[in-house]
Amino acid sequence: MKISNLIISALIIFSFIGCEKEEDPLVRVSNNLAIYTEVELKKTDGYTKLFEEVDAGRTTDYAKIPDGFYIITSTDVAVAGSFQASKNKKYTIEINISDKQIPYIRVTEP
C-alpha cells in the first residue's frame, strides 16, 4: 500500500513539473545613445509594437509580444534589425553606437 501511494505521489509531482505554461515573449529596449529614440517592432502579419521616446541611457520595462519573426527599426538607426521571438523567452533590443559613431541595433537574451 505504501509503495503504491509513493508511486502515485511521484506521478502527480512529475505531471506538474512537465506542464510548464507557455508564456508570450517579453521584450524591452535599452537606449545607449546620447539622445532619445523610438523603436518599432513589426511582424509580417501586421502586428506592431512601438516604444516611444526612450530616453538616452534608459531601459524600458518588459512588454509582452506575440511570438514570431520581427523587423526592428529605430528613428536613429539607418539599418533595420530582426529577430525571432519565441515563447518563454526574454529579449533586450539594444540601440548602441559603434566606435565609428554609427548607431546599430543588437538583440540579446539576458
C-alpha positions as CSV (number, residue, x, y, z in Angstrom):
1,M,0.0,0.0,0.0
2,K,2.8,2.4,0.9
3,I,4.6,1.7,-2.4
4,S,1.5,2.4,-4.5
5,N,0.9,5.7,-2.6
6,L,4.5,6.6,-3.2
7,I,4.3,5.8,-6.9
8,I,1.0,7.8,-7.3
9,S,2.6,10.8,-5.4
10,A,5.6,10.7,-7.6
11,L,3.5,10.6,-10.8
12,I,1.5,13.6,-9.6
13,I,4.6,15.6,-8.9
14,F,6.2,14.7,-12.2
15,S,3.0,15.6,-14.1
16,F,3.0,19.1,-12.6
17,I,6.7,19.6,-13.4
18,G,6.1,18.6,-17.1
19,C,3.2,21.0,-17.5
20,E,5.0,24.3,-17.9
21,K,2.8,27.0,-19.1
22,E,3.9,28.7,-22.3
23,E,4.1,32.5,-21.9
24,D,4.4,35.1,-24.6
25,P,7.9,36.5,-25.2
26,L,8.9,39.6,-23.3
27,V,10.9,42.4,-24.9
28,R,12.4,45.7,-23.7
29,V,14.5,48.4,-25.3
30,S,17.9,49.7,-23.9
31,N,18.9,53.0,-25.5
32,N,22.6,53.5,-25.2
33,L,22.7,56.7,-27.4
34,A,23.1,60.2,-26.1
35,I,19.7,61.2,-27.5
36,Y,16.2,59.7,-27.1
37,T,14.9,57.3,-29.7
38,E,11.8,55.4,-30.9
39,V,11.9,51.7,-31.7
40,E,9.3,49.9,-33.7
41,L,8.8,46.1,-33.9
42,K,6.8,44.8,-36.9
43,K,5.6,41.3,-37.7
44,T,4.8,40.1,-41.2
45,D,1.1,39.7,-40.1
46,G,0.9,43.5,-39.4
47,Y,1.3,43.4,-35.6
48,T,3.3,46.4,-34.5
49,K,4.8,47.3,-31.1
50,L,6.1,50.8,-30.6
51,F,8.4,52.0,-27.9
52,E,8.1,55.8,-28.0
53,E,10.6,58.4,-26.7
54,V,13.0,56.0,-25.0
55,D,15.3,58.5,-23.2
56,A,19.1,58.4,-23.5
57,G,20.6,55.8,-21.2
58,R,17.3,54.3,-20.3
59,T,16.0,50.7,-20.4
60,T,12.2,50.3,-20.7
61,D,10.2,47.8,-18.7
62,Y,9.5,44.4,-20.4
63,A,6.4,44.2,-22.6
64,K,4.6,41.1,-23.9
65,I,4.6,40.5,-27.6
66,P,3.3,37.6,-29.7
67,D,5.9,35.1,-30.8
68,G,7.1,35.3,-34.4
69,F,9.6,37.0,-36.7
70,Y,10.1,40.8,-36.2
71,I,11.8,43.6,-38.1
72,I,13.2,46.2,-35.8
73,T,13.5,49.9,-36.8
74,S,14.6,52.9,-34.9
75,T,14.4,56.6,-35.7
76,D,18.2,56.9,-35.2
77,V,19.5,53.8,-36.9
78,A,19.8,53.5,-40.6
79,V,19.9,49.7,-40.9
80,A,17.0,47.7,-39.6
81,G,17.5,44.6,-37.4
82,S,15.4,41.4,-37.0
83,F,14.9,38.6,-34.6
84,Q,12.7,35.5,-33.9
85,A,10.7,35.9,-30.7
86,S,9.9,32.5,-29.0
87,K,7.6,31.6,-26.2
88,N,9.0,31.7,-22.6
89,K,12.0,34.0,-23.7
90,K,13.1,37.5,-22.8
91,Y,14.8,39.8,-25.2
92,T,16.6,43.2,-24.9
93,I,16.8,45.3,-28.0
94,E,19.9,47.5,-27.6
95,I,20.4,50.7,-29.5
96,N,24.2,51.2,-29.5
97,I,26.8,53.4,-31.1
98,S,29.9,51.9,-32.8
99,D,33.5,53.0,-32.4
100,K,33.0,54.9,-35.7
101,Q,29.9,56.7,-34.2
102,I,27.4,54.7,-36.3
103,P,24.2,53.7,-34.4
104,Y,23.3,50.0,-34.6
105,I,20.7,47.5,-33.3
106,R,21.6,44.4,-31.3
107,V,19.2,41.9,-29.8
108,T,20.3,40.0,-26.7
109,E,18.7,37.4,-24.4
110,P,19.6,38.1,-20.8
